[in-house]
């Protein structure tokens, strides 16, 4: 009877030991899926028009200027980062120990960059539009850029408008990468703390 009790206890322990492994496997899969989807969305999003600008009085949009992500330095960098993220999420699971943790941190940084780059473009869209119009005004009126900028900001006929709705596509993609990288980092840290218990 005493021996049977030991055997039953051992079986219970074995069942309990599988739970951390299952939880860790879930983190790994969730992280991979989220990062892959996010990086693809962010990469594809660089081909969209991140910002369009024009004059408020130009209701037909005849003078509108459109800037796709890949037309801008920030968009090109975002495309490179998205590609690096896809490569990184394939590499990180093959690493071991602290190298895996560092790789996961790198993916997290990449996700933050994928959010920050299009967000920065969206935040600066109006200033960029003012600069573009001011450059035209300065050339045509023969005045300095500073004077032209003041005129654009104060003259209702030169008032600018911007549209940055499409910039949200890569921002959302970057957000998915951040969440996925967070899950991957948690998995990486657990695998370092208990490599045997996690079955790694």
DATA-V822825 format. One record per pair of residues at least 24 apart in sequence whose C-alpha atoms are under 8 Angstrom apart, sorted by the first residue. I is the first residue (numbers start at 1). J is the second residue. D is the distance in whole Angstrom. If there is no record, write none. Layout:
I_J_D / I_J_D
This chain:
17_197_7 / 20_197_8 / 20_198_7 / 21_197_7 / 21_198_5 / 21_199_7 / 24_187_6 / 24_190_8 / 24_198_7 / 25_187_8 / 27_183_5 / 27_184_6 / 27_186_7 / 27_187_6 / 28_183_7 / 28_184_6 / 28_187_6 / 30_180_7 / 30_183_7 / 31_179_7 / 31_180_4 / 31_181_6 / 31_182_7 / 31_183_5 / 31_184_5 / 32_89_7 / 32_180_6 / 32_184_7 / 33_180_7 / 34_176_6 / 34_177_6 / 34_179_7 / 34_180_5 / 35_85_8 / 35_86_8 / 35_89_7 / 35_176_6 / 35_177_4 / 35_178_8 / 35_179_8 / 35_180_5 / 35_181_7 / 36_86_6 / 36_89_8 / 36_177_8 / 37_173_7 / 37_176_7 / 37_177_8 / 38_172_7 / 38_173_4 / 38_174_6 / 38_175_7 / 38_176_5 / 38_177_5 / 39_82_5 / 39_83_7 / 39_85_6 / 39_86_6 / 39_173_6 / 39_174_7 / 39_176_8 / 39_177_6 / 40_82_7 / 40_86_8 / 40_173_7 / 41_169_7 / 41_170_6 / 41_172_8 / 41_173_5 / 42_78_7 / 42_79_7 / 42_82_6 / 42_114_7 / 42_169_7 / 42_170_4 / 42_171_7 / 42_172_8 / 42_173_5 / 42_174_6 / 43_78_7 / 43_79_5 / 43_82_5 / 43_83_7 / 43_170_7 / 44_170_8 / 45_69_7 / 45_166_8 / 45_167_8 / 45_169_6 / 45_170_5 / 46_70_6 / 46_75_6 / 46_76_8 / 46_78_7 / 46_79_6 / 46_170_7 / 48_166_6 / 48_167_8 / 49_164_8 / 49_166_6 / 49_167_7 / 50_118_7 / 50_121_8 / 50_122_7 / 50_164_6 / 50_165_7 / 50_166_5 / 50_167_4 / 51_121_8 / 51_122_7 / 51_125_7 / 51_162_7 / 51_163_5 / 51_164_5 / 51_165_8 / 51_166_7 / 51_167_7 / 52_162_6 / 52_163_5 / 52_164_7 / 53_125_8 / 53_126_8 / 53_129_6 / 53_160_7 / 53_161_6 / 53_162_4 / 53_163_7 / 54_129_7 / 54_160_6 / 54_161_5 / 54_162_7 / 55_157_8 / 55_158_6 / 55_159_6 / 55_160_4 / 55_161_6 / 56_157_8 / 56_158_8 / 56_159_6 / 56_160_5 / 56_161_6 / 57_157_6 / 57_158_8 / 57_159_8 / 69_118_8 / 74_117_6 / 74_118_7 / 74_121_7 / 75_117_7 / 75_118_7 / 78_113_7 / 78_114_6 / 78_117_7 / 78_118_8 / 81_110_6 / 81_113_8 / 81_114_7 / 82_110_8 / 82_114_7 / 85_110_7 / 96_192_8 / 97_188_8 / 97_191_7 / 97_192_5 / 98_192_7 / 100_188_6 / 101_185_6 / 101_188_5 / 101_189_6 / 104_181_6 / 104_182_8 / 104_184_6 / 104_185_5 / 104_188_7 / 105_181_7 / 105_185_7 / 107_177_8 / 107_178_8 / 107_181_6 / 108_177_7 / 108_178_5 / 108_181_5 / 108_182_7 / 109_178_8 / 110_177_8 / 110_178_8 / 111_174_5 / 111_175_7 / 111_176_8 / 111_177_5 / 111_178_5 / 111_181_7 / 112_174_7 / 112_175_7 / 112_178_6 / 113_174_7 / 114_170_7 / 114_171_7 / 114_173_7 / 114_174_5 / 114_175_8 / 115_170_7 / 115_171_5 / 115_172_7 / 115_173_8 / 115_174_5 / 115_175_6 / 116_171_8 / 118_167_6 / 118_168_8 / 118_170_7 / 118_171_6 / 119_167_7 / 119_168_8 / 119_171_7 / 121_167_8 / 122_164_6 / 122_167_7 / 125_162_7 / 125_164_7 / 126_160_7 / 126_161_7 / 126_162_6 / 129_160_7 / 129_161_8 / 129_162_7 / 130_160_7 / 133_158_8
